[in-house]
Amino acid sequence: MFHRSNDINLQILVFWWRGTKQLGPGSAETVLVEVPHYEEPIRLGLKAEPIYGEGFVAIDDIQLEGQVCSSGIAFSANSGISNTHTSSKNVPSPDANVCRLLSCDFDHGHMCLYESHRVASSVSMFKVYNGTARTMLFERSSVCMFESPIFQLNAPARLHFDFVIKGQVQLFVCQDSVRRELDSCYKVDTKKTPEAPTRMRDFVEVLPTDTKLYVITKLEKGSRKATVQVDNLLLTDSENHRIC
């Protein structure tokens, strides 16, 4: 359900490894679109554009009806990565060069091809320490990020990563094909992290429409200090098989 001014065009889009497809325009107060069947991971998006000058749109009560296959994201120390390089014939293999571009274990004292920059008024940055990308957050420096190099992927993939958190923080992985605002990023479930710092593992889906990834961590409100470590970035195919 949505409300808008007359000079706003609203579109419902689907993003998948072949590109972007428009499912339908938002032309009535209540919009119903049919999502086609896909065998690979997809993302749905809403795009609002002004026709003349400025306008507004308010969206509410989004519902998805039907059966959706789980992405299989598991919050556990076992990532389920297979050591074999073979995969299903129905699953296209991502480019091994992109795998080498995005995979990094930080064991050589540098950030591989990733870069960390200061965000807004925060001075915190990720730096390599004891073989991990590590940062410290505090009240006056509460946000930190590092970004991947630009890449061009030919098939859906997964970027696996380890993380260790000490303190109360939020951890996000953002794909530039959607938006860089945190509410559109994949939020790692740090609430399940044990009180004692423990190495955990997760992954995020990466589509060929993505050309850059951002890892962003933010101090929780009311928290005074926290430490975040990220390690063992590894790109696999969509069935968790190694590709490089």
C-alpha positions as CSV (number, residue, x, y, z in Angstrom):
1,M,0.0,0.0,0.0
2,F,1.3,3.5,-0.8
3,H,0.4,7.1,-1.1
4,R,2.1,9.5,-3.4
5,S,1.9,12.9,-5.1
6,N,0.8,12.9,-8.7
7,D,4.3,13.7,-10.0
8,I,6.0,10.6,-8.7
9,N,6.6,7.4,-10.7
10,L,6.9,4.2,-8.6
11,Q,8.3,1.0,-10.0
12,I,8.6,-2.5,-8.6
13,L,11.9,-4.2,-9.7
14,V,13.6,-7.6,-9.3
15,F,17.4,-7.9,-9.3
16,W,19.0,-11.2,-10.3
17,W,22.2,-12.4,-12.0
18,R,21.0,-11.6,-15.5
19,G,20.2,-8.0,-14.6
20,T,17.1,-6.0,-13.6
21,K,13.5,-6.5,-14.6
22,Q,10.5,-4.3,-13.9
23,L,7.6,-6.3,-12.4
24,G,5.1,-3.5,-12.7
25,P,4.3,0.1,-12.1
26,G,2.7,1.3,-8.9
27,S,-0.4,2.9,-10.3
28,A,-3.0,2.4,-7.6
29,E,-3.2,2.9,-3.9
30,T,-2.8,-0.9,-3.4
31,V,-0.3,-2.6,-5.7
32,L,-0.2,-6.3,-6.4
33,V,2.6,-7.8,-8.6
34,E,3.5,-11.4,-9.4
35,V,7.1,-12.4,-8.8
36,P,8.2,-15.0,-11.4
37,H,9.8,-18.3,-10.4
38,Y,13.6,-18.0,-10.1
39,E,16.1,-20.8,-9.4
40,E,18.8,-18.4,-8.3
41,P,18.8,-15.7,-5.5
42,I,17.0,-12.5,-6.2
43,R,16.3,-9.2,-4.6
44,L,13.2,-7.0,-4.8
45,G,13.3,-3.3,-4.9
46,L,11.1,-0.2,-5.1
47,K,12.2,2.7,-7.2
48,A,10.5,6.2,-7.0
49,E,11.4,8.9,-9.5
50,P,9.9,12.4,-9.8
51,I,8.2,13.2,-13.1
52,Y,8.2,17.0,-12.7
53,G,10.1,18.7,-10.0
54,E,9.7,17.2,-6.5
55,G,7.2,14.9,-4.9
56,F,6.7,12.4,-2.2
57,V,5.8,8.7,-1.7
58,A,4.9,6.8,1.5
59,I,4.9,3.0,1.4
60,D,3.4,0.7,4.1
61,D,2.2,-2.9,4.7
62,I,4.4,-4.8,2.3
63,Q,3.4,-8.5,2.2
64,L,4.9,-11.4,0.3
65,E,2.6,-14.4,-0.4
66,G,3.8,-17.7,-1.6
67,Q,6.6,-20.2,-0.8
68,V,10.1,-18.8,-0.7
69,C,13.2,-21.1,-0.6
70,S,15.5,-20.3,2.3
71,S,18.8,-18.7,1.4
72,G,20.4,-21.1,3.8
73,I,22.1,-18.4,5.9
74,A,23.3,-20.1,9.1
75,F,24.6,-18.2,12.1
76,S,27.2,-20.6,13.3
77,A,30.9,-21.2,13.3
78,N,30.5,-23.8,10.5
79,S,30.0,-21.9,7.2
80,G,29.3,-25.1,5.2
81,I,32.0,-24.3,2.7
82,S,32.9,-27.3,0.6
83,N,36.5,-28.0,-0.2
84,T,35.5,-29.4,-3.6
85,H,35.5,-27.1,-6.6
86,T,32.6,-29.1,-8.3
87,S,29.1,-27.8,-8.3
88,S,25.7,-28.5,-9.8
89,K,25.4,-28.3,-13.6
90,N,22.5,-25.9,-13.1
91,V,24.7,-23.5,-11.0
92,P,26.9,-21.2,-13.1
93,S,30.4,-20.9,-11.7
94,P,31.5,-17.3,-10.8
95,D,34.7,-15.9,-12.3
96,A,37.8,-17.2,-10.5
97,N,39.5,-13.8,-11.1
98,V,36.7,-12.1,-9.1
99,C,37.2,-14.7,-6.4
100,R,40.9,-13.8,-6.1
101,L,39.9,-10.2,-6.1
102,L,37.5,-10.4,-3.2
103,S,39.0,-13.2,-1.1
104,C,41.4,-12.2,1.7
105,D,42.7,-13.7,4.9
106,F,44.7,-10.6,6.0
107,D,47.7,-12.9,6.8
108,H,50.3,-10.8,4.9
109,G,50.0,-7.6,7.0
110,H,47.8,-5.6,4.6
111,M,44.1,-5.3,3.5
112,C,44.7,-7.1,0.1
113,L,42.7,-4.9,-2.3
114,Y,40.2,-3.7,0.3
115,E,40.5,-0.1,1.5
116,S,39.3,1.6,4.8
117,H,38.3,5.2,4.9
118,R,37.1,7.6,7.6
119,V,33.3,8.0,7.7
120,A,31.8,11.5,8.5
121,S,33.3,12.7,11.8
122,S,34.5,9.3,12.8
123,V,38.3,8.7,12.9
124,S,38.1,4.9,13.3
125,M,39.5,2.8,10.4
126,F,40.0,-0.9,9.8
127,K,43.7,-1.9,10.0
128,V,45.4,-5.3,9.9
129,Y,46.3,-6.6,13.3
130,N,47.4,-10.2,14.0
131,G,46.1,-11.4,10.7
132,T,42.6,-9.8,10.9
133,A,41.0,-6.5,9.8
134,R,40.4,-4.9,13.1
135,T,38.9,-1.6,14.3
136,M,38.0,0.0,17.6
137,L,34.8,2.1,18.0
138,F,34.1,4.6,20.8
139,E,31.6,7.4,21.5
140,R,33.2,10.1,19.4
141,S,34.2,7.7,16.6
142,S,31.2,5.3,16.3
143,V,31.3,4.3,12.6
144,C,33.9,2.5,10.6
145,M,33.9,0.8,7.2
146,F,36.1,-0.8,4.5
147,E,35.2,-1.3,0.9
148,S,36.1,-3.8,-1.8
149,P,37.6,-3.0,-5.2
150,I,35.3,-2.6,-8.2
151,F,34.4,-6.0,-9.7
152,Q,32.3,-7.5,-12.4
153,L,30.7,-10.8,-11.6
154,N,29.3,-13.2,-14.2
155,A,27.1,-15.4,-11.9
156,P,25.6,-15.4,-8.4
157,A,28.1,-16.0,-5.6
158,R,28.4,-15.8,-1.8
159,L,31.0,-13.9,0.2
160,H,31.8,-15.7,3.4
161,F,33.5,-14.0,6.3
162,D,34.5,-14.6,10.0
163,F,34.0,-11.9,12.6
164,V,34.7,-11.4,16.3
165,I,32.9,-8.7,18.3
166,K,33.7,-7.4,21.7
167,G,31.0,-4.9,22.8
168,Q,27.7,-3.8,21.5
169,V,27.8,-3.0,17.7
170,Q,25.9,-3.4,14.5
171,L,27.6,-5.0,11.5
172,F,26.4,-4.6,7.9
173,V,27.5,-5.7,4.4
174,C,26.2,-3.4,1.7
175,Q,25.9,-4.0,-2.0
176,D,26.1,-0.9,-4.2
177,S,23.5,-2.2,-6.7
178,V,20.7,-1.3,-4.2
179,R,21.7,1.6,-2.0
180,R,24.4,2.4,0.5
181,E,21.9,3.4,3.3
182,L,22.1,0.9,6.1
183,D,18.4,0.0,6.0
184,S,19.0,-1.6,2.6
185,C,22.1,-3.6,3.7
186,Y,22.5,-7.1,5.0
187,K,22.6,-6.9,8.8
188,V,24.7,-9.5,10.5
189,D,22.9,-11.0,13.5
190,T,25.4,-9.9,16.2
191,K,22.8,-10.3,18.9
192,K,23.5,-14.1,18.9
193,T,27.2,-13.5,19.5
194,P,28.2,-15.0,22.9
195,E,29.3,-12.5,25.7
196,A,32.9,-13.8,25.5
197,P,34.5,-12.8,22.1
198,T,34.0,-15.8,19.8
199,R,34.8,-16.2,16.1
200,M,31.6,-16.5,14.2
201,R,30.9,-17.0,10.5
202,D,28.3,-15.8,8.1
203,F,27.9,-14.9,4.4
204,V,26.1,-12.5,2.1
205,E,24.7,-13.2,-1.4
206,V,26.4,-11.3,-4.2
207,L,24.8,-10.8,-7.6
208,P,26.2,-9.8,-11.0
209,T,24.4,-6.5,-10.7
210,D,26.7,-5.7,-7.7
211,T,30.0,-4.0,-8.5
212,K,31.3,-3.1,-5.0
213,L,30.8,-4.2,-1.4
214,Y,31.0,-2.3,1.8
215,V,31.5,-3.7,5.3
216,I,30.2,-1.2,7.8
217,T,30.2,-1.4,11.6
218,K,28.4,1.0,13.9
219,L,28.5,1.4,17.7
220,E,25.1,0.7,19.4
221,K,23.5,3.6,21.2
222,G,24.5,3.8,24.8
223,S,27.6,1.7,24.2
224,R,30.9,3.4,25.1
225,K,33.5,1.2,23.3
226,A,33.7,-1.9,21.1
227,T,36.1,-3.9,19.0
228,V,35.3,-5.6,15.7
229,Q,37.5,-8.0,13.8
230,V,36.7,-9.4,10.3
231,D,38.7,-12.2,8.7
232,N,38.8,-14.9,6.1
233,L,36.8,-13.3,3.3
234,L,36.1,-16.0,0.7
235,L,34.0,-16.0,-2.4
236,T,32.2,-19.2,-3.4
237,D,29.5,-20.2,-5.8
238,S,25.8,-20.1,-4.6
239,E,26.2,-23.7,-3.4
240,N,29.2,-22.9,-1.2
241,H,31.8,-24.6,-3.5
242,R,35.2,-23.0,-3.7
243,I,36.1,-21.4,-7.0
244,C,39.6,-20.2,-6.4
